[in-house]
């Protein structure tokens, strides 16, 4: 079983190529959709494109904070997001590498998180006008009842976090669920072995020679014919 599991692990070079491509695709999708939606919404008379009536629409706005404008009022929000990006990317990269020996869902999850983080970081760098990392993130997806407007990078982040949690709890080989089931199975087997009577008890039944003493006497008696 261990050898079969080992064969499923991607070679290092292939792993790097695949997930570098996934991360690059996430960034490209985010940037391209932002570009085209900005032009499409600006050209629309209502400056709003309805996808599913008023429930799901495309609008256009920029945001200096997180989703929903969180932390946008902080004077040092640029340094906050810069620090989160600089600290977060190595951690997510390590988690992606760690997931190489686990489920593919964890690998996809952390690739999405890295791609989403880079997508928003590009906006903060490319459109900075008031100093380093002060550019506003371009948002365009509005869902009725949702507290903020978001973009594709935010979507990759949310999906990535959900997949990562599913992998950690359910899908990884060493997931919390598998660890719990393994421990429970081990306890059940130990309990069963304690309750099962031992099959190696000493046999108190007399041997054939002990049960028939005349056999010994007959063996020791000299042959009358001699």
C-alpha positions in Angstrom: 0.0 0.0 0.0 2.8 2.4 0.9 4.4 1.8 -2.5 1.2 2.5 -4.4 0.6 5.7 -2.4 4.2 6.8 -3.2 3.6 6.3 -7.0 0.7 8.8 -6.9 2.9 11.6 -5.8 3.9 13.9 -8.7 7.5 14.3 -9.5 8.9 17.6 -8.1 9.4 19.2 -11.5 5.9 18.3 -12.7 4.3 19.4 -9.4 6.0 22.8 -9.7 5.0 23.2 -13.4 1.4 22.3 -12.8 0.7 24.5 -9.9 2.8 27.4 -11.2 0.4 27.2 -14.2 -2.6 27.0 -12.0 -1.5 30.1 -10.0 -0.7 32.0 -13.2 -4.1 31.1 -14.6 -5.8 32.4 -11.5 -3.9 35.7 -11.8 -4.5 36.0 -15.5 -8.3 35.2 -15.2 -8.6 37.8 -12.4 -6.8 40.6 -14.3 -8.4 39.9 -17.7 -11.9 39.8 -16.3 -11.3 43.0 -14.4 -10.1 44.7 -17.5 -13.0 43.6 -19.7 -15.7 44.1 -17.1 -14.5 47.7 -16.5 -14.9 48.5 -20.2 -18.3 46.7 -20.5 -19.8 48.4 -17.4 -18.5 51.8 -18.5 -20.1 51.3 -21.9 -23.5 50.3 -20.4 -26.0 53.1 -20.0 -27.0 52.0 -16.5 -23.3 51.2 -15.6 -24.7 47.9 -14.5 -24.9 44.5 -16.3 -27.6 42.2 -15.0 -26.6 38.5 -15.0 -29.4 37.0 -12.9 -31.8 39.9 -12.7 -31.1 42.2 -9.7 -29.8 39.2 -7.7 -26.4 39.0 -9.5 -25.1 42.0 -11.3 -21.8 43.4 -12.5 -20.9 46.9 -11.4 -17.7 48.7 -11.1 -16.0 50.1 -8.0 -12.5 50.3 -6.4 -11.8 49.5 -2.9 -8.8 50.4 -0.7 -9.7 47.9 1.9 -10.6 44.2 2.0 -13.9 42.8 0.8 -16.8 45.1 1.8 -14.4 48.0 2.5 -13.0 46.5 5.7 -9.9 48.3 7.1 -10.2 51.0 4.3 -10.5 53.8 7.0 -7.1 52.9 8.4 -4.3 55.3 7.5 -1.8 52.5 7.5 -4.0 50.0 5.6 -1.5 49.8 2.8 1.2 48.5 5.2 -1.4 46.1 6.7 -2.2 44.5 3.4 1.5 44.5 2.3 2.4 42.7 5.5 -0.4 40.2 5.1 0.7 39.6 1.5 4.5 39.2 2.3 3.8 37.0 5.3 1.0 35.0 3.7 2.6 34.0 0.4 5.5 32.0 1.9 3.0 30.3 4.3 0.6 29.4 1.5 3.6 28.2 -0.6 4.7 25.9 2.2 1.2 24.6 2.7 1.0 23.9 -1.1 4.3 22.1 -1.0 3.2 20.1 2.1 0.0 19.1 0.3 2.1 17.4 -2.4 2.1 14.2 -0.4 -1.6 14.5 0.5 -4.9 15.0 -1.4 -5.0 16.9 -4.7 -7.8 19.1 -3.2 -5.4 20.7 -0.8 -3.0 21.4 -3.6 -5.7 23.1 -5.7 -6.8 25.0 -2.6 -3.5 26.6 -1.8 -2.8 27.3 -5.4 -6.1 29.2 -5.6 -5.2 31.1 -2.4 -1.8 32.1 -3.8 -3.4 33.2 -7.1 -6.1 35.2 -5.4 -3.6 36.9 -3.1 -1.3 37.8 -6.1 -4.3 39.1 -8.1 -5.3 41.7 -5.5 -1.6 42.5 -4.7 -1.1 43.4 -8.4 -3.9 46.0 -8.2 -2.5 47.5 -5.1 0.9 47.9 -6.8 -0.1 48.8 -10.3 -2.7 51.5 -9.4 -0.8 53.0 -6.4 -1.0 56.8 -6.6 -0.5 57.9 -2.9 2.5 55.8 -2.1 3.7 52.2 -2.0 1.0 49.5 -2.1 -1.8 52.2 -1.9 -3.6 51.1 -5.1 -7.2 50.3 -4.8 -8.5 46.8 -5.7 -11.0 46.6 -8.6 -14.3 45.0 -7.6 -17.3 44.3 -9.8 -19.4 41.3 -8.7 -22.5 42.3 -6.6 -24.8 39.7 -5.1 -28.0 40.9 -3.5 -27.9 40.4 0.3 -24.1 40.1 0.3 -22.3 42.8 2.3 -19.8 43.8 -0.3 -18.7 43.9 -3.9 -15.9 41.5 -4.8 -13.8 40.2 -7.7 -12.4 37.0 -9.1 -9.3 37.1 -6.8 -11.6 37.2 -3.8 -13.6 34.3 -5.3 -10.4 32.2 -5.7 -9.4 33.1 -2.1 -12.8 32.0 -0.7 -13.0 28.8 -2.8 -9.3 28.0 -1.8 -10.0 28.4 1.9 -13.1 26.2 1.7 -11.2 23.5 -0.2 -8.3 23.7 2.2 -10.7 23.2 5.2 -12.3 20.2 3.5 -8.9 18.7 2.8 -7.7 19.2 6.3 -10.8 17.8 7.9 -12.0 15.2 5.4 -9.9 14.6 2.3 -6.2 14.3 3.2 -4.8 11.0 4.1 -3.9 12.4 7.5 -7.1 14.4 7.8 -8.8 14.9 11.2 -11.5 12.5 10.2 -9.1 9.8 9.1 -7.1 10.3 12.3 -10.2 10.0 14.4 -11.4 6.8 12.6 -8.0 5.2 12.8 -7.8 5.9 16.5 -11.3 4.6 17.0 -10.5 1.4 15.0 -7.4 0.8 17.0 -9.2 1.1 20.3 -11.9 -1.3 19.0 -9.4 -3.9 17.9 -7.6 -3.6 21.3 -10.8 -4.0 23.1 -11.7 -7.0 21.0 -8.4 -8.7 21.6 -8.8 -8.3 25.3 -12.3 -9.8 25.4 -11.4 -12.7 23.1 -10.4 -15.9 25.1 -6.8 -17.0 24.6 -6.4 -20.0 22.3 -3.0 -20.8 23.8 -4.3 -22.1 27.2 -2.4 -25.2 28.5 -4.0 -28.5 27.7 -4.9 -30.3 31.0 -6.2 -33.4 29.3 -3.9 -36.4 29.9 -1.7 -37.7 27.1 -2.3 -41.0 25.5 0.5 -42.6 27.5 -0.7 -41.1 30.8 -4.3 -42.2 30.2 -3.3 -45.8 29.5 -0.6 -47.0 32.0 -0.9 -50.6 30.8 0.6 -49.5 27.5 3.9 -48.6 29.3 3.9 -51.8 31.2 3.3 -53.8 28.0 6.2 -51.9 26.3 8.6 -52.7 29.2 7.6 -56.4 29.5 10.1 -58.7 27.7 8.8 -60.6 24.8 7.6 -64.0 26.0 8.6 -65.6 22.7 12.2 -64.7 23.4 
